[in-house]
């Protein structure tokens, strides 16, 4: 099997949920100031500015470093991040496709619930989570981090097979970026947690770049936000 020449992972820009849920959880509210399905949560104004900055960064790259393939999560916040970035870049870029394997972690019955709401409606979940461990814990109707690792392994196999030697951008979610490292670098869960501790949580509109070296992908940098405007 071949391997892509470059894989640039981008987390979507700041979304309304990224602002609303931390506030609601801090105040122990039962509802956050965002509604609808997780897949349809929009970007904030700052998230759109982050996407524009991403586009400017892409537009400043030499022609032989521009992406040849763009694949996004089907979720609105990822698709909009790329749409804005592509428009702002000022250069010709490939039309994006979507892949369902790039969705955010599926939380099932817990989707779009604050911590307080989960505690009230699903009082046994904290114990289930503690017993299973974070890697194996599966929310009711949702998926575990182990499940995410499996679907991303499948995605990467297809990516290398279909786009051998090409430069690829993937626009998705923090869980996808984090677990993509686990798949590519063959990290244990403890090593995944250490990577998160050392570099912090995957930031909105951050860049994580892998390049091909001797037939394998090697991490060049991770969770970089040097291209973004100040908050």
C-alpha positions in Angstrom: 0.0 0.0 0.0 1.2 3.5 -0.8 1.1 6.5 1.5 0.0 10.1 1.1 2.8 12.7 0.8 1.4 15.0 3.4 -1.6 14.9 5.8 -2.7 18.2 7.3 -5.3 17.9 10.0 -7.4 20.9 10.8 -9.9 21.2 13.6 -12.9 23.3 12.7 -13.1 27.0 13.8 -14.8 27.9 17.1 -18.4 26.8 17.1 -21.4 28.1 19.1 -21.2 24.9 21.2 -17.5 25.5 22.0 -18.6 28.7 23.8 -22.0 27.7 25.2 -21.2 24.4 26.8 -18.2 25.5 28.9 -20.3 28.4 30.2 -23.3 26.1 31.0 -21.1 23.5 32.7 -19.3 26.1 34.8 -22.7 27.4 36.0 -24.1 23.9 36.3 -27.0 24.7 34.0 -29.4 22.1 32.6 -29.4 23.7 29.2 -26.8 25.5 27.1 -27.5 28.4 24.8 -27.4 26.3 21.7 -30.0 24.1 20.2 -30.5 21.5 17.4 -28.4 18.6 16.4 -24.7 18.5 16.9 -24.1 18.1 13.2 -25.7 21.5 12.5 -24.0 23.6 15.1 -22.7 26.8 13.3 -19.4 28.7 13.7 -19.2 31.8 15.9 -18.1 35.1 14.4 -14.6 34.4 15.8 -14.7 30.9 14.3 -15.4 32.4 10.9 -12.4 34.7 11.5 -10.3 31.7 12.3 -11.4 30.0 9.1 -10.5 33.1 7.1 -7.0 33.2 8.7 -6.6 29.5 7.8 -7.4 30.5 4.2 -4.8 33.2 4.2 -2.2 30.8 5.5 -3.1 28.3 2.8 -3.0 31.0 0.1 0.5 32.0 1.2 1.9 28.5 0.6 4.0 27.8 -2.6 2.0 26.2 -5.4 3.8 22.9 -4.9 2.7 22.8 -1.3 -1.0 23.5 -1.9 -3.4 20.6 -1.1 -4.4 18.2 -3.9 -7.2 16.6 -1.9 -9.6 18.0 0.7 -11.9 15.9 2.8 -14.1 17.2 5.6 -16.4 16.0 8.2 -20.0 16.2 7.0 -20.8 18.4 10.1 -21.7 22.0 9.3 -18.9 23.6 11.4 -16.2 21.6 9.5 -17.7 22.2 6.1 -18.1 26.0 6.8 -14.5 26.2 8.1 -13.2 24.9 4.7 -15.7 26.9 2.6 -14.6 30.2 4.2 -10.9 29.2 4.1 -11.1 28.3 0.4 -12.8 31.5 -0.5 -10.3 33.6 1.5 -7.2 31.8 0.2 -7.4 33.5 -3.2 -6.0 30.4 -5.0 -7.5 27.5 -6.9 -8.1 24.6 -4.5 -9.7 21.2 -5.1 -13.4 20.7 -4.4 -13.9 19.1 -1.0 -15.6 15.8 -0.3 -17.0 14.6 3.0 -16.5 11.3 4.8 -18.8 10.1 7.6 -15.8 8.5 9.3 -14.6 12.0 10.2 -17.6 13.0 12.3 -17.1 14.1 15.9 -17.4 11.5 18.7 -20.9 10.2 18.7 -22.5 10.7 22.1 -25.9 9.1 21.4 -28.4 9.9 24.1 -26.0 12.4 25.7 -25.7 14.5 22.6 -26.0 18.2 23.3 -26.6 17.7 27.0 -24.8 19.7 29.7 -23.0 17.9 32.5 -25.8 18.8 34.9 -28.4 17.4 32.5 -26.5 14.2 32.1 -26.2 13.8 35.8 -30.0 14.4 36.2 -31.2 12.2 33.3 -28.6 9.5 33.4 -27.5 9.2 37.0 -25.7 5.8 36.4 -23.4 7.1 33.7 -20.7 8.4 36.0 -20.3 4.9 37.5 -20.4 3.2 34.1 -17.8 5.6 32.8 -15.5 5.0 35.8 -15.8 1.2 35.5 -15.2 1.1 31.7 -12.3 3.7 31.7 -12.3 6.7 29.3 -11.0 4.7 26.3 -13.6 2.0 26.4 -16.6 4.0 27.9 -19.5 4.1 25.4 -22.4 6.6 26.1 -25.9 5.1 25.5 -26.3 4.9 21.8 -22.9 6.5 21.2 -19.3 5.4 20.7 -16.0 5.0 22.6 -12.6 6.4 21.8 -11.8 2.8 20.8 -14.6 2.9 18.2 -13.2 6.2 16.8 -9.8 4.6 16.5 -11.3 1.8 14.4 -13.2 4.1 12.0 -10.2 6.3 11.5 -8.0 3.3 10.8 -10.4 2.4 8.0 -10.4 6.0 6.8 -6.6 6.1 6.7 -6.3 2.8 4.8 -8.6 4.1 2.1 -6.8 7.5 2.1 -3.4 6.0 1.4 -4.8 3.6 -1.2 -6.7 6.3 -3.1 -4.3 9.2 -2.7 -0.8 7.7 -2.7 1.8 10.5 -3.1 -0.7 13.4 -2.8 -1.0 16.3 -0.3 -4.2 16.0 1.7 -6.1 18.3 4.0 -8.7 16.9 6.5 -11.0 19.3 8.3 -12.7 17.6 11.2 -12.9 17.6 15.0 -10.7 17.5 18.1 -11.5 13.8 18.8 -10.6 13.0 15.2 -7.3 14.9 15.3 -6.3 13.3 18.6 -7.2 9.8 17.6 -5.6 10.2 14.2 -2.3 10.5 16.1 -3.1 7.3 17.9 -3.7 5.5 14.6 -0.7 6.9 12.7 1.8 6.8 15.5 0.4 3.6 17.0 0.0 5.2 20.4 -1.4 3.5 23.5 -4.2 5.3 25.3 -1.7 6.4 28.0 0.5 7.9 25.3 -2.5 9.6 23.8 -3.3 11.2 27.2 0.4 12.2 27.5 0.2 13.9 24.1 -2.8 15.8 25.1 -1.2 16.8 28.4 2.0 18.0 26.8 0.3 19.9 23.9 -3.0 20.8 25.4 -6.4 20.1 24.0 -6.8 20.3 20.2 -7.5 23.9 19.6 -10.0 25.4 17.1 -8.6 25.9 13.6 -5.3 24.4 14.7 -2.9 22.6 12.3 -1.3 19.2 12.8 0.9 18.1 10.0 2.3 14.7 9.0 4.7 14.1 6.2 5.9 11.0 4.4 9.3 9.7 5.5 10.5 6.4 4.2 7.1 5.1 3.4 5.4 6.2 6.7 3.8 9.3 8.0 5.9 11.3 10.5 4.6 14.1 12.7 6.0 17.5 11.7 4.1 19.6 14.2 0.9 19.4 16.3 -1.9 21.7 17.4 -0.3 24.8 16.0 -2.2 28.1 16.0 0.5 30.5 14.9 -1.6 31.4 11.9 -4.6 32.5 13.8 -5.8 36.0 15.0 -5.7 36.8 18.7 -8.8 36.1 20.7 
